[in-house]
């Protein structure tokens, strides 16, 4: 291909010479008859003929190479060769368009767009980019474009993001240089890509969208709008965002357009002016206002933080220049929006969604400008609107945004924090006074009407949200909330909408009290008071776990999990030894109640993806699933941080396979964390999970369970658990061995049935246990096999190899040692008789085999040395060893290959052979079958061994030739 490229460059040079020659000839011909130089004309004609011959010769060579090499190699089985072919073909077309930019050559690129390999498709797209970037070349590709446009547009959804990025860039070039090539339907396939998770792909799609729809100057000759280009841009953007109905979050659309239209998106004056317009003809409708407020908030956050939205790539660390630009942008947006923000809040304070978005903008301000820029008037207006928003709304999102904004304004490091503290104190005073009054009325009245219940619930919601970010303990809200909770537990007369925020307030009150305690020299009175409150509150939450309302139950479980974690065994660590009396450990009753809650409300049902998408309330299903994941994560944290015993995790682990789609990531992370804590106890917990499932199945379906689907599910779960023992085999060895031993005991612990010869009820558990057998080491298998035989003998059953029970046979077979070919060896169960000592055809024996004798010591390669404890190679740990005595065959020999004659060796021959073998042992090389002979032709060493590193042998000098 490179040779072809060189020829193309030569042909291009010849073509340029031809053009120069033609211009010189025409110039000479244009002269008058008296001024023409005949010799020069003849020389130019001769030069033209030479150049034409050279051009023809080069083209013949290029055609030969193309047809002889390219036509066959562009379909080569090696993807790299196919990619090179497409890359070079694109180079030829760009360099020498007159010859190569034809449909006869373009078709190869079109065909290869369907290639399965990423790099080949990528080179095809890049080659087309080089052609579509020039309008003169694009004009010659109309037929190709019409033929392969469908494929090119579909590649926007290529599974490889980098290929899709280049495809969108290519379509953008087509949009610029071939205006009529892409129809509106084609463009509709590109627009949704602005919402994908890949930022590079979304940004390239954002450029396409901007060039196609959002550029105010895209129409030639369009009169300039009196609103200005930016007003037109925002109106076009709102029309696309609302009419397409592709996504609900404008942050991803803003991020996609940030690189190509960031200057327009940072025009916050125009956005504010559009939002504050009151004209019925030029103003925005409610839906447009909401979308524009969301775009405003997203652009402000993008400019101030410089990070993409959640889910679109990892957060990047800005450079010094980027940090400086962010500070400048923060200052500029603060100056732009400080006067407008109170007006916007005053206009949209009745709409909780718009108010929440506008309050999010406040955290991006440089708040010191309020003082340095003499903007205190706008600060007072802002604080007044903030207080009005809290008093007007009860929604969780808008209250959290207001609480966070108030927390920012009350920062002690700011010069203006005194004004924020004053507003906060007034607001909390009003809420606290109203709450105390309502609690007194509720405790005295026998019943409440709906208005009173709604008023108390709204007050408690506001207090609970403020409690999250602000310390409200000076207002003494613990006692009235505790009275509400106690009344609900005793009499059940408190509505759930009041009870849930009351539990939240009590939770935050305890956490704020704990944060105010010093690390050392803690007053005992404060410790005792907090201990009493924590104990009583946990007792009340435990009672609420059985409440009829789902919201109360879940909130009590979440709060109880958090408190047990905060006041767990790690509380007095890291220099906080004085807080040791506050440690709270759950008793057995609470642990069992927490586990039962999981069984009843988390592991009760699972929804498939089809069910979630098919049901009308699919969003509610997803929200319920999210809430259940929160509950499960809270329980798993208690296990990971040693608040609950590790055995409590069995209630979670046994649902690993069944609920894998819903909670698989949480349970898997818990498995990994608990494995690092205590491997022995962790393996015992896995075994306990399987035993619980086995016991439940026996209680439900009786002893005949081997053919049931539930039993196969238990085996599948065991197979998943066995994968966790794949790594660090030596570290997992004791735990895995103990797991098998306890599993055998569980299988045999139940007495046999009433009939003679019936297996124990738990015996099918051995099949579940066999899923872990491949992770055992060979010596452990032998020990477990012996232990299994011992268990059978203690119960006076049949011999192990004669047992008729399939589960026992399956487990026994899983413990059999595997040969190199993968077949199960039967040496340990059916040993062969030992050949006579004088036989020269003894077979090799494996350690642990019946009849094998310890003889010498093992060298590191498994051979025994008869003469010394450490052979010439040195003795070491070894796997299965082979004893070679009196002509015994070495590893790899078949019994049929053994020599049948006993050849006696003289002392001199033995000494010579010993010298040779010692030389081989020093070099750590032994000869294998098929190589050079070791010993003489008639010796008992058999045929020669070829060289293999890492083995050695020892030689004796006896007449029998031991070795």
N, C-alpha and C positions, 0 to 999 in steps of 0.2 A: 504493500500500500504506500509506503514511503517512496519507493521507486516511481510509482505512478504519480505521486504528488510532485516529484522532481520533474517528471516529463511534462506535467501540466504547467509548471512554471516556465519550462523551456518553450513550450508551445505558446504560452502567453507572451514571452519575449519575442518570438518569431512573429506573432500577430501584430505586436507593436511596431516591429521593423517594417512589416508590410504596409501598415498605415502610414508610417513616415515616408516610405518609398512612394506610395501612391500620391501623397501630398507634394513631394518633390517633382514627381512626373507631371502632375497637373499644373504646378507652377511654371515648369519649363514649357509646357505646351501652350500656356496662356500668353507667352511672349510673342512679339511680332515675328514675321517670317525672317526678317533680317537679323534678329537677335537670338534666335533659337540655336542651341548647340547640339548638332546632330549626334556627336560622339557621346555627349552626356545623356541624351535621350536613349541611345542604344544601351549605354551602361546601366541606366535605370531599368530598362526593360529586361536586360539580362539578370540584374539583381532580383527583379520581381519573379522571374522564372525560377531562380535558385531558391528564393524564399518559399514559393509555392511548392516546390519539390520537397523542401525540408518540412514544411507544414504537413504535407501529405504523408511523408514518411513517419513523422512523429505521431500523427493521428492513427496511422496503421498500427504503430507500436502500442499506443494507448488502447486501441480497440482490442488488440490481441491480449494485453494484460487484463483488461476489464472482463472480456469473455472467458479467458482462461483461468483467472484467479478470483476476481471479485464475485462473479456470478455464482461460483461454487462456495466461496468462503463467507459470504454474507448470511449463509444458512449453516455455518459451522456449528458443531456441537459444543464448542468452547465459547462461553458468552463473551469473554474478553476479545476474541477475534471478531465476533459479530459487532461489538461496540466499536472496535477500531475501523471496521469497514464503513459504518455509518458516519463516524467522525470524519474520516478522510473524504467520503463522498460529499459531505457538506462543504468541506474545504475546496474541493474541485468546483462545485457549483458557484461558490462565492468568487473564486479566483478567475474562472474561465466560463462565465455564464453563457457565452455564445454557443459553446459546444455541449455543456453539461446541464444547463437549466432548461431541460425539456421533459416532457411527460415520460419519455422512455427511461430516464434516470430517476425522476421523482417518484415513480411507482415503487422503487425498492425501499425508499424511506417510508412511504405509506403502508406498505405491507409489514415492515418491521415494527411499526407502531403497536402491533399486537403481540410483540415478543413477551415472553414470560419473565425475563430477567430485567431487573431494575436498571442496571447500567446501560443496557442496550436501548431501552425506551428513552432513557435520559439523553443519550447521544443523538437519537433521532429528533427529539424535541429541540435540543440545542442547535442542531443543524438547520431546522426550520426557522428558529429564531433569527439566525443569520441571514435568512432569505427574506422573511417578512419585515425586517427592520428597514429595508430600502424599498421605497415606493416603485422604482423602476423594475426591480426584481419581482415584487409582489404582483405587478401587472401581468407577468408571464405565468402566474400560478393559479389562474382562475379555474381551469379544468381540474387541477389537482385539489384545490380547495373544495370545490363542489363535490368531488368524489370522496374525500377523506375527512370532511368537516365533522360529520357525525361522530367519528372515532375521536377526533381531537377534542371535541367538546365533552365527550364522555370521560376523557382522561382527567378532567378536573377532579373527579372522585377516585383517582388512582390510589391504591393502597399504600404507596410509598409517598410520604409528604413532599420530599424534595422533587420528585417527578411532577407532582401536582402543582408545585410552586412554579416550575418552569413552564408548564402548560398554560397556567393563567397568564404568565408574562407573555407567552407567545400569542395568546388570544388578545391581549392588550395591544400588541404590535399590529395584529390583524385589524383591530378596531381603528387604529390610527391611519393605517396605510391602505386598507381595503374597506371603505365605509359600508358598502352594501353586502359584504360577505356574511356578517353575522346578523341573523334575524333576532327579533325580540324574544322568540322562544329559546334561541341559543343563549341569549344573555340571561334569561331566567334561570338557566342551569348554573350560572356562575354566581349570581347574587347571594344565595344562601351560604356560600363559602366564607363570607365575612364573619360568620358566627362559629367557625370551627375552633378547636382547641389549639391547633398549631398556629403560633403567631406569625411565622413567616408566610404561611399560606393565606391567613386572614388578611395580612397587610397587602399582599399582591392582589387579592380579590378586592380589597378596599380601593386600590388604585384603579382597577377595572371599573368598579362602581362609580368612582368619582369622574373618570373620563367619559363614561357612558351617560350618567344621569345627573350628577350633582354639580358638574362644572357650570357655573353661570354663563360662561363665555363660550360654551361648546357650539352654539349656533352662530354661524357666520352671518354678519349683518344684523344681529339682534340689537334692538334699541336698548340702551342702558336703562334699567329699571330705576324709578325714583326712590325705591327702597334701598338701593345699593346692592352690590354683588353679594355681600354677606347676608343680607336679609333674604335675598333670593335663594342663597345656598341653604339657609336654615329651613325655609319653607319647602324646598325640594327634599331635604333630609327628613323632615317630619312626614311628608307625603310617602316617602319610601318606607319609613319605619312603621307607619300605621297601616298603610295599604298592603304591604307584603305579608304582615302577620307571621313573620318567620321566627321572631324571638320576643321575649318580654323584657329583656335587660339591655338597656342602651349602652351600658359600659363596654360591652364587647364590640358594638358597632363603632363607638368612639375610638376604641383602641385600634380597630382595623383601619380607620381613616386618619389616625394620628400622624403617620409619616407623610402622607400626601396632602392632607388638608388641616394640619395642626394649627396653622396660623389663623384659619377661619374659625376653628373650634375654640380658640383662645380669645375670640372677640366677645368678651363677657358684657361689654356695654350694649352691643346689639341684642344679645339674648335678654338682658334685663329690660331693654326698651320694648322688645316684643312681648314680654310677659306682663308689663305694666300698661300696655295699650288698652284703652277702654272703648275704642271705636267699634261699633257693631259691624262695620263693613271690613275693616282691616284687622280687627282683633282675632284672636285664636279661640277656637271652641275648647270645651273642657278637656277633651281627650288630647288635643294638641298641646294644651298648656301642661298637662301632666307629663307628656313625652318630652317637652322642651325643658321642664324642670329636671327631669332625670338626665337629660343630655348635659345640662348645666352642671349638675352635681358630679357626673362622671368626668367631664372635662376638667373641672377644678381639681378633683382628686388625682387625675392623671398628671396634670401639670405640677402639682405640689409634691407628689410622692415619686413620680417617674417610674412606677411599677405597673405591669399589666394586671388586668383583673384576675380574680381567683380562677384557677384551672387552665390558664393560658401561659404555660411555661413557668419555670421557677423564678423566684425573686432574684434579681441581679443586684450586685453591689456596685453602686455608682462610683464613677471616678471623681477626682477633685473638680474637674471642669463641669461635670454633670451636677455635682452638689452645688457649685456656685450658680449654675443656671437655675436650679430648683429654688434656691434662696431668692434669686431675682424674680422668678415667676411668682413665688409666694408673696413677695412684697407688692408686685404689680396687681395681682388679683385682689389683694386686700384693699388697696386704694380704690380699685374699681367697684368692689362689691360691698364695702362697708356702708356707703350711703343707701345702696339699693336693698340690702338684706332686710332691714326693718320694714320697708314698704312691701316687699314680697311676702313677708310673714303676715303682715296686716291684711293683705289681700287674700292669702290662701290659708289662713289659720284655721278655717272651718274644715278644710280637707286634710285629714290625718296623713295621707300618703305624701302629698306635696309638702306639708309642714315638716315631716320627718326627713325628706330629701334636702330641704333647705337648711335644716339644722345640721345635717352632715357636712355642709359646706363650711360651717363655722370652725370646725377642727382643723381646717387647712389654712386658716388665717394666721398672719403674724400679729398676734394680739398686742404686742408692745406698741404698734402704730396707733392704737386708740389713745395712748398717752402722749407719745412723741409727736403725733400729727394733730393734736388738739381736737380729737373726735369724740370727746366724752358725751356730747349730745346724742350721737348715734348709738353709743353704748347704753345709755339710759333707755332709749327707745327699744333696743334689742332685748334688754333684760325685762322690760315690761311685756313685750310680745312673748318672751319665753315663759314668763309666769302665766300668761293667759293661755298658752298652749297646754301647760300642765293642768290647769283648772278646767279646761274645756274638753279634753280627750281622755279616754280610758284604754285605748289600743296599746298593745305591748310595744310595737315598733316605734310609734311616735313618742311614747313615754321614755323608752330607752334612749332615743336620740336626744330628747330634752334633758334627761339626767346626765348624759355624757357631755352635752354642751355646757350645762351648769357646772359640771366638774372641771371642765377646762377653764372656765371663767373664774373659778375659785382657787386656782393654783396659787399657793403662797409665794411662788417666785415672781409673780407678776405684780406690778404696781397697782393694778386695778382690782386685785382680789378682794379688797374690802367691800367694794360695791356688790360683788357676786355673793359674798358671805351674807350681806344684809338681805338680799333678795331671797337667798336660800332659807335663812332663819324665818323670815316672814311667811314664806310658803309652807314650811314644815310646821310652824306654829298653828297656822290655820287648819292644816290637815290633822294634826295631833288633837287639837281641841274638838274638832268635829268627830274624830274617831272615838275619843273618850266618852263623849256624849252619847253616841250611837251604841257603844258597847253597854253602857249603863241601861239604856232603854231596852236592849235585847235581853239582858240578864233578868230584868224585872218583868218584862212582858211575857205572856204565855205564847203569843204568836205575833208574827210580823207580816205586814202586807208587802206587796211586790216593790213598791216605791222605796220603802225603808231598806229592804234587802239590797236593791240595786244601789242605793246611796252608800251603804256600808261597804259593799263589794268594790265600788268605784274608789272610795277613799283608801281601802286597804291595797288595791292594785297600785295606786299612785305611791303610797308609802313603801310598798315592797320594791318597786322599781327604783325609787330614790335610795332605799337602804342598800342597794347593790353597790352604788358608787360613793355614797356619803355615809359618814358615821352619825347615825341618829340615836345612839344610845342615851345621850343626855335627856331625851324626851320621855324616857321610861315607858317604852311600849311593850316590854316583855310581859308584864303581869296581865294586862287586859287581853293580849293575844293568847296567853296560856289559859286564861279563864274561858275563852271561846273554845279552845281545843279540848279542854277538860269537859265542858258542857256537851260538846259533840260526842265525846267518847262515852260519857255517862248516860246521856238522854237522847242523843241523836237529833237534836232540834236545830242545829246550825246548818244553814244551806251550804252546799258544796262550793258555790261561787264565792262564799265568804271564807270557807275553811282553807282553801288552797293558798290564797295570799297570806292568810294568818300563819300557816306553817312556814312559808317563805320568810316572813318577817322574823319569826322566832329563830330560824336558821341563821339569818344574817346578824341578828342581835348577838348570838353566841360567838360567831366568828369575829365580830368587831371587838367584843370583850376580850377574846383571846389575843387579838393583835395588840391590844393596849397593855397587856401584862409585860413587865420587864423579864428579861431572860434569867437574871439572877436576883436573889434577895426578894423573892415574890412574897408579898404579905399573905399570911395564912388565911386571913379572913376573905380576901378576894378569891384565893384558890378554892376554899370550901364553898363559897357562894356559887362560883362558876361550876364546880363539880356537881353541886345539887341541881342546878338548872339543866346541865347536860344530861344527867341521869333521868330526871323527870321528863324532859322533852323526848329523849329516846324511848322511854316507856310509852309515852303518848303516841309517838310515831309508830311504834310496834303495834299498838292497838288499832291504828288507822290502816294497817296493811290489809285488814279484812273488811274495810268499809265497802259499802254498796256502790259508791261512785268511783268510776275508773280514774278520774282526774285526781281525787284525793288519795287513792291507793298508790298511784304512780309517783305523785309528789312526795308522799311519805317515804316510799322506797328510795327515791333519789336522795332526799335529805338525810335519811338514815345511813345510806352508803357513804355519803360525803363526811358525815360526822364521825363514823367509825374509822374512816381513813385519816381524817385530820387528828383525831385523838387516839390514833393507833400506837403501836410500840415504838415508832420512829419519832414521836413527839419530843421525848427528853434528849434527843441526840443533838450533836453540833452545838454544844455549849448551852443547852437548855435543860440541864439536869433538874433545875428547880420546878419544872412543870411535870415531873414524874407522877405526882398524885393525880393528875388529870387523865392519865391513860385509861382508856375505856376498852375493855375486851368483851366481845359478845359471848353470852353463855350458849349452852347447847340448844336451848329452846329457841333463841333468836336465830342461830345458824340454820336450824331446820326450817324455821318459818321463812327465812330469806330464800332458801333453796326451793321450798314449796311455792313461793311466789313466782319464781322463775318458771317452774313447771306449769303453773296455771295460767300465766299471763304473757310469757315470752315464747316458750316452746309448745304452744298449743295449736298453731296452724301456720302453714307456709303458703305463700302465693307465688305461682310461677310468673315468668315475664309475660306470658300470653294473658294470664288473668289480670295482671296489673294494667295492661294496655287495653284489654277488652271491656273491663268494667267501666261504667259511667263515672263512678267515683274513684277513678284510678289515683288521683292526687291524694285523696284521703287515705287510700291504702298505703301509698308511699309514706305519708306522714306518720301513719301508725307504725309502719316498719321502722322508720327512723326513731320513733319514741321507744320501741322495743329494743333497738340496738343500744340506745342510751342506758336502758335498765341493765342489759347484759354487760355492758362495759363497766358499769358501776360495781356489779358483783365480781367481775374478773379482777378489777383493781384491788379489791379486798383480799383476793387470793395471792396476787403477785406481791403485795406489800405485807404479807404474813399476818394480816388481821384475822383471816379465816384459815383453818387448817387446810393443808394441801389436799387432803382426801375429799374436801367439799367440792373440789373441781370435777369430781367424777360425774356430778349432776350436769355439768356443762359438756365435758368431753364426750359423753355417750351420745350426744346429738350432733357430733361433728359432721358426719356424713349426711344425715337426713336434712339438716338445715344449713348445708354448706353454702347455698346460694344467698341466704339471708345473713348469716353470721359467720361464714367461714373465715374471713380475715381476722375477726376478733378472737375466735377460738384458736386459730393457728398461732397468733401472736401470744396468747396465753400459754399454749403448749410450749413454745420456745422459751418464754420467760421462766416458767416453772421448771423446765428441764435444767436450767442453769442454777436453780436454787438447791435442789437435792435430787440427784438422778435416781437413787434407790427409791425414794418416796414417790417420785414422779412416775417411775415404771409401775410401782404398786398401785398408784391411782389409775393408770391406764387399765391395768388388770381389773381393778374394782369396777370401772365403767363397763367393761365387757361382762363381768360377772353379774352386775345388776340387770343388764339387758337379757342375759341368759335366764336369770331367775324369773324375770317378768314374763318371758316367753313361755317358760315351763308352766307357770301359773295360769296362763291364758289358754294354751293349746295342748297341754299334757306332754307325755314323754315322746310322742312321735313328732319331732320337730325338724328332722334333718332335711326333709324335702320341702319345707315351707319357705316362702319368700322372705319372711322376717329373719330366719336363720341365715340365709344368704346375705342379708343386709348386715348382720353382725359380723360375718366373715369379711365382708367388704370394709367395714370399719376397722377391723383388726389389720387388714392389709394396709390401710392408710396409716394406722399407727406404726406398723413395722417400718415404713419408709423413714420415720423419724430416727431410727437406729442405724441408718445407712452410714452416716459419718461418725468418725471417732469410735471405731469399733472397740478398741482397747479400753477407752473410757466408759463405754456403755456395757462392757462385758459383764461386770458383776451384777448390774441391775437387770440385764436381760436373763442371766442365768437364774437369779432369784425369782424373776417373773415366771419362768417356765416351771420352776420347782413348786411355787405356790399355786400355779395353775393346775399342775398335776394333782396336788392335794385337794383342790377344789373339785376337780373332776371325780375323785374317788371318795369324797367325804360323805355323800349321801348313800344310805344303804341300798342294796339291790332290791329289786321288786320282789313280790311274794313268790314268784315262780323260780324254779331252779335254772341257773344259767342265764338269768336276765342281767343286763348291764346296769350300773348305777344310773340314776336319773341325770346327773350332770356329766356323764361320759361324753356326750357330743361336744362338750366344751374343748375337748382335745383337738377337734378339727379347727376350732377358732384359734387355739394355741399354735397349731402347725403353721399358721401364717407368719409367725415370728421365727420359725426354725431356720430359714435361709440366712438370717443375720447372726446365727451362732457360729462360733469357731469349732473346728473339728474336735479338739479335745473335750469341749463342753458338750458336744453332741453325744460323745461316748459316755460321759458321766451321767447325762440325763437318761440315756438308754438303760444304763445299769440301774439308775434310781427307779425308772419305770418298771423294770423287771423285779426289783425289790418290793415295790408296792403291790404288784400282782401276787408275789409269793407270800407276803404278809397276810393277804386276804384269802389265801389258799384257793386261788383261781387256777385256771389252766395255764400252761406255759405261755409265755408272751408270744412266741411265734405261732402257737396253735390257737390263739384267741380268735373267736369267730366274729367279733364286733368290729364293724367297719371303721368307727371313729378311732378305736385303739390301733387298728392296722394302719390307718392313714397317718396318725401321729408317729407311730414307730417308723414308718417309711420316710417321714420327713426328717428323722434323726439319723438315718443311715448315711455314712460317708459317701461322697460323690467321687466317681472316677473322673479322669481327665476328659473322657468323652461324654460325661454327664449321666452315665448309668449308675444305678444304686448298687453299691458293693454289698455282698452278703458274707464277707469274711468274718465279721464279728458274730454273726448268728450261726454260720455253718462252717466252722474251721476244718481245713483239710488235715489229714494225718501227716505227721512229720516224716519226711523221707529218712531212710537209714543213713547213718553217719558216713558210710563209704560212698554214697552216691555222688556222682559228679554232676548231677542235673537237678540240684536243689533249686526250688523256686524262691524268689525274694519274699521276705516277710515284712509286714507293716507292724510298727510298734503298737502294742496293745492287742495284737492278734494272738489267739490261742496257740501255744507251742513255740512262740518266739522267745529266744533267750537273749538276755543282755550280754553283749560281747564287745568289749572295748568301749570306746566313747564316740559320740557323734561329732563329726566335723561339720562346719557350717553348711555343707551341702547335703547332709543326710546320710553319709556313709560312715560305717563303724570301722575304727582302726583296732586291730587285734593286738598290736605290739605295745601300745602305750596309751595313756589317758588322753593326751593331746597329740594328735597325729601331726605329720609334717605341716599340715595347713593350720593347725590349731583347732581345738574343739570349741564349739559354740552352740547356741540354741538352734534347733533345727526342727523342721516339720517331720513328716513321715520318713523314717530311716529304713534302709535296706541292709540286712546282714549278709555279708559275703563270706562264706566259710567253705573251705574244701571245694572250690570250684563253683560257688553260687553265682548265678547270673546277676549282672548289674541291672540298673533301672533301664527300662525300655525293651528288654528282651522278652520274647514270647517263649512259652515252655517248649513249643515245637522246634525252636531254633537252638536249643541247648545241645552242646556236644555230648554224645552218648559214651565216649570212651574216657577213661581216667588216665591221663598222661602224667607220668611222674617226672619231676623236674629235679635235676641235680643241684647240689649246693652252689656250684658256680653259676649255673643259669639263674638260680634264685637271686644271687647277689647282683648279677647284671640287671635283672628285671627290677630289683629294688632301687638300684641306682637310677634307672630310667624314670620310675614312678616318682621318686623323690624330686627329680628335676621338674617333672610335670606339676607336682604339688607346690613347689616354690613359685612357679610362674602362675599358679592358680588357674591352670588350664587342664582339662581332661578331654580325652578323645572320645568321640561318640561313634555310634554305629555308622559304618559306611566310609570312615576315614582311614587314617594310618593305623596299622596294627600295633597293639601294645603287647610285647612278648613274642615268643617264637610261634611258628605256624602250628605246632602241635600242642601248645600250652592250653591250660584250662581257662585262659582269660577270654576265650571266644574270639569272635571277629573284632576288628579294630573299631575304635570310636573316633569320630571327627572332633575337631576342636570346638570347645564351648567354654566361655568364661564363667568363672564362679564355681567350679567344681574341683574336687581333688580326690586322691585315693592313696592308700597305704599298701605296701607290699611286704609279705613275710618271706622268710628264707627257708621255710620248711620244705620237705620233699613233696607235700601235697600242694604246694603253691597257694597257700592261703593269701587272700588279698581283698 
